Amino acid sequence: MAKIKKNSHKILYRKYSSNIKYIMMVLTVLIITFFLPKQPRFRYEFQKGKVWLNKDLVSPFSFAILKTSPQVNTDKQDALENVLPIYRYSPELYTAVEEAYMNEFDVKWRGNAFPEEEKNPNKIASLKLLKSIYEKGIIAVNPKHQKGRKYYDISLLNNNITKTISTQDVFTVQTALDFFNTTFTSTKVKEKEVVMNLVEDHLQPNIVFDEKLTAIVQNNTINSLSTTRGMVQKGELIIAKNNVIDDEVFQKLQSFKETYEAQTKTIGDSKLVYLGQILLVGFILSLLMVFLSMFRKDIFSDNRQLSLLLLIITMLLLALTWSIKLNMPSLYYIPFCIVPIIIRILFDTRLALYLHLLVILIAGFFVPNSFEFVFYQVTAGMVAIYSIRNLIKREQLLLSALFILTAYFICFVGIALLRDGSFNDIEWINFVPFIISVLLSLLAYPLIYAFERVFGITSDVALIELTNTNNKLLRELAFKAPGTFQHSLQVANLAEAAIFKIGGNSLLVRAGALYHDIGKIENPQYFIENQNTTLSPHDKLPYEQSAQIIIKHVHKGIEITRRHQLPESVIDFIRTHHGNTRVDYFYQSFLKNSPEKFVDENIFRYPGPIPFSKETGVLMLADSVEAASRSIKNPNAQNINDLVERIINYKLEQNQLDNCDLTLKDIETIKLIFKTMLMSIYHVRIDYLQNV
């Protein structure tokens, strides 16, 4: 049985990598469309107060005209006003009160040493009066039912029979006590006082508000209300072309739309709707693939970066689908501007704008008032992109959020005035979803970090962290190879100034320059900038071995930076900063001292590759020029000028800049910047009179 090669999966990946991107695209289309709503979409867009620009709209079926939300709320309020609070009469309460009253009456009478012969008449008279009070009823008045009135109507429930009465027709505890005091007669004041105190202790409401039953009646009343007012018959004209959509017509159109969408859920063929979604989403994602293949070949060829773009599209559209299915009150809660922010920081402006437009185009098919939605999101997305050139400071994200909120506010007020023509009619509460959306867009910051780690993409934030000289790896370089560290700092300054002038990623260049010689951490004494004596360890080694030690710092640098998980974009500077040039000092020394021996030039040559971008090309030139400038014995304007010209021309002759897109104009600009900065470093004064 044949053995499977250890790296066979990598071989298969490289062989079929071009097909994987198309598989990812198809899966993205299927995932997005699988979760999207499957009912046909209402074809007309309309706004109150606007002109109907479509053809005459005739109803294809009969439908009821729905009441507006304010009308429904008014009807509910009126219905609730007509529902009387239900109070329950409890006749059995008197039995318990009577027994307690009789027992306590005897005790009180004996305790006060009243004549025994007067006890029964007073007892019988007071009980009779107390019973009549309870039979009429004692109500527990509820202040929320009074509404500023002394009396109010109630539905009194007694033995499952209700009748409408006024609270004026029954007693309260206080009116019952007053009635007893007025009606009860006694020959002795002291006896009456004792009876009155006793009655006051035993008066309690037997007509009590039944909140649960009242709520049931109120709900039943509300549920029985009609939500429609009138009908539109089949074949009836809803609105003619060029007519203004007034309140009545708007409600007819809204009712027609809701009835249409409800019917198509059961009548429409969901498979054909699904097919339509696949065609539209697939077409839009195909446009993205074409754009990448034409203008961003680096992303198109990198399946990791491509999968990130597809993942962001999928996540946002699934969030939209989830919101639609949950009937979220406003889809503007979704932070659509998070897409251009993330793509702008991780990639570039053009891709951020293009991807944002594609996402909004897809979303526009599934949101109400799609033109208004697209206008909001496109303008806010453009502001988001313009407000973040690069994320160097944390407050930039907050400023961007503020700019996005301002853009939303301007659009919100403008559209409201366009629709209603009045500030007083603007419903400011509808702006709250935009505020929530902008706050949610701040999640871009942690998402950027997560995407960097998962997909191996380097943002400006990561580069800023890498260029911090207190970084552990750079501190180790400064400690073990201080000369190399100082050289790297000077190279970083030269390269950053040059790339800033000709255009490019200055942060990336600086990071690459600081780490380009990190491999010299191992065996730093073999490199001249770290040698403190006139003796060199190379003096005791063959030239071939010395050359290999020097060349090895590239391999060691790649190994160290990968071990510390530095981005590949930074490692590229280590790989290319010597290109495939020779270690000329040891090569020429070998030829001079061993002319009779055969020389394998590859022993003295760096493995490459040569620089393949502006940034890597500028670093190679800065590295060579800075290293050579240290050997100038008498640094003056002429010597520095000749050195820069010689070094850069030599790199051109060696074809080291063939693969990077540096123009001749760029190279002349680079020369001028290098000369100016080196003169400043070596404190060279320019003879202005001589130049004149």
N, C-alpha and C positions, 0 to 999 in steps of 0.2 A: 504493500500500500504506500503510495507516494506521500511524502511528508509535506505539510503545508509550510510555506516559508513564513518566517517570523513577521516580516513586514508586508505580507501579501495584501492586507487591508489598505495600506498606504499606496501600494502599486495600483490596486483597483480604483482607489479614490482619484489618483492622478489620471488614470486612463479614462474614467467616466465623469470627471469633474465638470466637463462642459455640459453634460446631460443633467447633472444634479440640480443646477439652477432652474432648469425648466420644470423639473419634478417639484421643486419647492414652490414655484409659481402656481402650478396646477393645484397643489395641495392648499395653498393660500386661497385661491379662488373657491375651491370646494368648501373650505372651512367657513369662509365669510358668508357665502351664499346659503350654506346649510342652516345657519342661525338667523338669517334675515327674515322678516315677516313675509308670508307667502300669499297674501291676498293682493289682487290687482289694485293699483293706485289710482285714485281719482285724478282725472286728466286736467281739470281746470284749476287755475289759481285766481283768487278774487279777494278784493279788499273793500270794506265799507267806504262809500264816498268816491270810489273810483269808477271809471267808465268801463263797461263790459265791451271788450274789443274782439271777443270771439263771435262766431255766428249765433243766430237766434237759438236759444236753448229751449227745447220742447221736452217736457217730461216723458220719458219712455215708459213710465209706470206710475201708478197712483201712490202717493205717500202723504203722511201726516206732517203738518208744519210744527216743528218743535218750538216750545217756548224758550225764550232766552233765559239765561241763568238768573238775571235780576227778576224776571217775571215769575220764575219758579220759586225763588226765594220769597218774593212778596206773597205769592199764594200760600206758601208754607206758613209764613208769619200770620197771615189772616186766618188760616185754618187753626193754628195753635191758639190764637186769640179767642176763637169760638169754642175751644175745648175747655169746659169748666173743670176746676180741680175737684177730684173725687175724694169725699170724706166718708169714712166708715163709722156707722152708729153701732155702739156696743151696749145693748140693753142688759147683758149679764153683769156688767160692772156694778150695777146698783145692788145686787144681791150681796156681793162681798162688802160693799160700803155699809149696807144696812146692818149686817152682822157685827162689823167692827164698831159701828156707831152705838148700837144698843149696849154692847159690853162696856164700852168706855163711858157711856152716859151714866150707867149705874155707879161706876167707880167715882166719877166726878161728883155726882149728887151726894153720895155718902161722904166723900172727902170734904165737901163744903158744909156738911151738917145741915142741909136743907130739910124742911119737913117732908116726911115720907109720903104723907097723903097727897102732896102736890107733884110727886115724881111722875106718876103714870100719865096724868093729863098733859104735862109738858112734854113728856117723852112721845106720846101718841101724836100730839099736835105737830111737834118738830119733825117726826118721821114722815108724817103725811105731806108736810110741806117740802121736805127733802126729796121725797119720791116724785112729787109733781115737777120739781126742778129737773131731776134726772130723766123723767119721761119726755119733757120738752127738749132736753139736750144741752150739754155744756160743750162748747167747741174750743179747741186749741187753735187760736188764730195764727195764721202763717203770714208774717210781714210781707213776703215776696208776692203774695196774692192780693194784698191790699192795694199796692201801687199808689199810695198816697190817699186812699179812700178809707173811710171809717168802716163801711160795710161793703161786702162783695158777694156775688152769687157763687153757689157751689152745687155740685151734684152729690146728694146725700144717699148713700147706699145702706139699705136696711132690709135684711132678709132677702138679699139678691134683687131687691127692687130699688130703683133709683128715682129720685124726684129732685127737681131744682128748687132750691130755697135760697133765701138771703141770710147772711149771718145775723141780720137784724131780728130774724125770727127765732133765734135760739139764744141761750145764755152764753156768756163767757164766765170764767170763775168769779170775776169781780162783779158783774151784773147779777149773777146768781146770788152772791153774798148780799148785795144791796137789796135785792128782791126779798130775801129771807128776812133781813133786818126790818124791812118795812112791813111785811105781812105778819110775821110772828109777833103775837101779843103775849105779854106776861105781866102779872100784877106787881112783881118785884124786879127791880132793876138788876140786882145782883144775880138772880137766877137767869135772866135774859142774857146777861153778859157771858155767863158760863156756857149757856147753850150756843150763843153766837161763836165763841171760840172753838167749841167742839165741832160745829157745822163747818167752820172755816178750814179745820184740819181734815175734813172728810169730803171737801169739794174737789173733784178732779175731772178733767175732760173725758166725756164718753163719745165725743165726735172728733175723730182724729184723721188727719190727712193721710191718704193711702198713696204714697209716692210711686210705688211700683205699678199699681193698677192705672194710675193717671198716665204714666209713661207709656204703658201698653196702648192705651186709647189714643194718645198723641201719635205714636208711631203708626198705628193702623190708619189714622186720619191722614197722615202725610203720605203713606203708601197708596192710599186710595185716590190721591189727587191726580188729575190728568196732566201729563207733561206736554201735551199737544194743544194746538188751537187751530182748528180748520184743516182742510185737505187740499192737496193739489192733485187734480185728476190726470189720468193718462192722456197725453196729447195736448195738455194745457201749456201755453207759453209761460215759461218761468221768467225770462228776461230777453229783450230784443237787443240786437247789436247796437252799440254806441249809446245805450241807455246808462244812466248813473245808477249805481248800486246803493239804494237807500236802505233804511233799517228793515223794512218789510221784505224787500227782495233779498237782502243779505241773509235773513233768517230762512227764507225759502231755499236759497242755495246751500246754506249750512245743513239744513234738514235733508236736502237731496243728496249731499255728499255723504252724510252719516248713513242714510238708508242704502245708498249705493254700495258703500264699503261693507255694510252688514250683510247685504245680499250676496256680494261677490265672495264672501268667506265661505259660503255654502254652495254657490252656483259655479264660480270660476274654477278653472282647471289649475290646481296648484302646481302640477308638473310643468305646464307651459309657463307659469309665472317663474318657477325655478329656472327653467331654460333661459328666460329673458334676463334674469339676474346673472346667470353664468356668462351670457354673452356680453352684458354691459361691464361687469366687474373684470371679466377676462380681457376685454378690449382695453380697459383703462390700465390694467397691470401690464399688458403687452406694450402699451405706449411707454410705460416706465422702463421696461427692458430695452426698448429701442433707444430711449434717451440715454440710458447708461452705456449701451454698446457704442453709441456715437460720441458721447461727450465725457463719459467717466468710465473709461475702459478699465481703470484700476479697480473700481468697485465691481464692475461687471465680471471681472475675472476672479474676484475674491468672494468665494461662496459664503464666508463668514460675514462679511460686510453686507452682502446682498440679503442674507437671512435676517440680519438685524432690521433692514428697511422693511422687509415683508412682515416681520414680527410686529413692528410699530404700527403698520397699517392694520394688521389683523386685530391687535389689541384695542385700538381706538374704535374700529367698526363694531367689534363685539360689545364694547361698552355702550355704543349707540343702540345696538339691538336689544341689549339687556334693559336699557332705559325705556325703549318703546314697549317692550313686553310688560314692564312694571307700571306702565302708564304714568311715568314721571310727569309732574305738572309742567315742566319746561325742559326741553332738550338742551337749553343753553347752560345747564349745570355742567355739561360735559366739557372738560378743558381741551378743546380742539387745538388751541395755540401751543399746547405742549409739544406737538409734532414739529413745527418749524423751529422751536427753541432747541430741541434735542438735536435735530438734523443740522441746524446751523452751527452748533458748537462742535459736534462730532465730525462734520463734513464741510460743507460750504454753503454760501448764500443761494446759489442757483438751484442746487439740489433741494434745499430746504423749501424754497418757494414752489418748485415743481411738485414735490411730493405732497405738500400741503394742499395744492390745488386739486391733485388727483383724489385725495381723501375727501375733500369737501364736495367734489363732483359726485362721488359715490354716495356720500351721506345725503346729498340734496334730493335723491330719489325717494327717501324714506322719512322726510321731515315735513311738517306743514309749513306753508308759506316759504317754499324752497328758495325763491329768488331773494327774499329778505334774509333768509338764513345764510345763503352763499355770500351775500353782500357783507353781512356782519363778520363772518369768519375769514373771508379773503382779506378784507381791510385790516382786521385785527392781526391776522397772520403776517401780513406785510410789515406792520408796525413792529411786531415781535422780532422779525428778522433784521430790520433796520436798527433796532435798539440794542442788538447784541452783536457787535463786530467780533469780539472774542471775550471769553469769560475769564478775565484775569483777576477781578475783584468780586467778592461775594455780593457787594451791594449792586452790582450790575444787573443781577437777576431781579432784585427788588425794583430797581428803576425800570427794567423792562416790563415787569408786572404793572407798574404804575402807568407806563405808556399804553399798554394794552387796555387797561381799564379806561383810560382817557379816550382811546379810539372807540371802545364800545359805547361810552357815554355820548360821544358826539353823534355816532350812528343812531343810538337810541332816541336821543332828542330830535334829531333831524327827521327820522322816520315817523315819530309821533306827531311832529308838527305838520309833516306832509300829509298824514292821514287825517288828523283831526283839526288842524289849523288853530289850536288853542293850547296855551300852557296849562290852563285849568283842567283840561281833560286828560292830561298825561297821568297814567297810572304808575307812579314811581315804584310801587312794590314789585312791578315786573322787571325792574333793573337788578333785583337781588340775585337772580341766577347768574348774571354776568359777574357779579362780585365773587360769588362762590367759585365760578369757573376760573377766574384769575388767581384766586388763592390756591386752587388745586394745581394750577400750572407751575407753582413753585416746587411741586414734586419732581420737576425736571432735574433738579440738582442731584438728589440721590439716585434717580434713574440713570443719569449720565455715568455716575460712578459704577453702577451695576453693569451697564452695557460695556463699559471699558474693560472691566474684569472678565466678563463672560466672552465677549467677542474680540478681544485683543485690539481695541481701537484706542488711540491716544488723543486726548483732548488737550486744550491749552491749560486746563487746571492741572492735569497730570504732569505736563511739561514744567509748569511752575514749581511743582513739588520736587521734580527731579533736579531742577537747576538750583535748588537751595544748597549752598555749600556746607550746611550743617548735616546734610544727608549722610547716613552711615557710610556708604561706599566712598563718597568723596572725602569724608574725614579720614578714612583709611588710606586713600591715595595721598592726601596731604601729609600724613604721618610717615608712611613708608617710602613715598617717592615725592618729596617736597619740590624738587626741580621740575618734575613732570607736571605736578599740580599747578605751579606757576605758569608753566608753558601753556597748559590747557586753558587757564584763565585768559591769557593774552590772545590765544587763538579764538576763544569764544568772543572776546571783544571785537577782534578784527572781522570775524565771519558775520557776527550779528549786525555790525554797522554796514557791511557790504550788502547783505541780503535785504536789509531794511531799505536801502537805497534803490536796488534794482527790482525789488518786489519778491516776496516769498515769506515763508514762515520763520520769522526771526527767533521765536521761542524754541522751535524744533532745532534750528541751527545751534543755538546756545547749548541746549541739552546735549546734542551730538558732539559738540566741541569739548564739553567738560568730561565726557566719558570716552572720547575716541582713543585715548592712550591708557585706559584703565587696566589693560593687560600688563602694563609695566609694574604693577604692584608686585608681581613675582619677578625676582631677580632685578630689582631697580638699579643695582650698581653697574649693570652692563650697559646702561644708557648714560650718555655723556652729561646730560643736565643734572644727574643725581650723583656724579662723581666729585668728590671733594679733594682728591689728590691728583698728582700728575701721572700716577700709575693707574693703568686700566686693566681690568681682568681679561680683556681681549688680547693683551700682549702675550699671554701664555697659550692661546688657543689658535687652531688653524682658522684660516679665513672663512672656509666653508661653514665651520661650526659657529663662528661668530655671527655670520650672516643668518644662520638658522635661528639663533637665539633672538636676534633682532626681529626677524620675520614672525617668530612665534608669538610676539606680543599681540598680534592681531587675533590669532586663534584663542589665546588666553583671555583676551578682552571679550570675545564673543561668549566664551564659556562662563566667565565670571558674571557678565550682565544677564545671561539667561538663567543662571543660578539665582540671581537676585530678582528675576522676573521683570526686567526692564522691557519696554515695548520694542518690537521688531523695528519700528521706524527709527529708533535711536541706535539700535545695534547695526543698522545699515551704514551708519557713519563710521563705525569701527571697521566694518568689512571693506569699505571703499576708500578710506582716507589716504591709502597708499596706492590704490588702484592695482595695476600689475607691473609697477615700475621695479627697477633693480635697486638693490642696496649697493649703490655705486662705489662707496668708499672701499668696502671689502672686495667687491668685484674687480675694481681697478688695481687694488693692492695684490690680489691673486695673480692677475695678468702680469703685473710688473715683476713679481718675485718668483713666479713659476711659469715662465713663457713656454717651456717645453711640455707642460702638462696639458692634457685635454680638459677643457672646462665645460661643465654642464651649466648653462646659463640659468636654467630653472631653479638651481640651488640658491641662486642669489636674487630670485625674483619673487615678489609678493604674489599671492594666489589670486588677488582681485576679488570681486569684479571692479571695473572702473566705475566712477560715479555715474548715476543715472537720473539725477535731478539737479535743479539749481542749487538746492541746499547742500547736497553732498559734494557737488563740484566746487562751490565756494569754500567749503571746509577744507578740501584737499589743498586749494591754493593758499588759504590762510595758514594751514599747518606748515606747509613747505616754506612759505615766506617768513613766518615767525621763527622757525627753527634756524633758517639760514641767516637771519638778521643778527642772531647771537654771535655769529662768527666774524662780524664786521669789526675790524680793529679800530678804524677811525670813522665812526658814523657821522656822515655829513649828508647834505641834500643830494649830492651827485652819487655818492656810494649807495645810498638807499634807493634812489631812482633806478640805478643800473641793476641792483639786486632784484628788485621787484620785476623789472622788465625781463631779466634773464630767467628767473624762476618760472614765471608764468608762460613765457614763450617756450621754455623747455617742455612744460606740461602739454602745450599745444602740439609741439613737434612729436611728442611721444604718444599722441592720440588719446590722452587720458580724459579729454573733455568731449569726446565724440558722442557719447550717449546722454549727456545732460544738455538741457535746452538753454544754454547760455549763448547769447548773441555776441557779436563783436563789440557792439555798443556796451553790453553788460560787462564784458571783460575790461574795456577801457575804464569804465566807471569803477570797477573793482580795483584796478591798478591805482587809480587816483586816491581812493579811500585808504588803501594799504599804505601808500607813500605818506599821505598826510598823517595817519595815525602813528606810523613808525617814527616819523620825525618828531612827533609830540612825545612819544615814549622815550626817545633818546635825546630829547631837549635840543633838537637841531633848530637853529635860527635860519630862516630863509632870507637870502640876500635879495630884497625887493628891488633895490636900485639896479642890480645886475639883470634881473628879469625885465625891468623896464628898458 
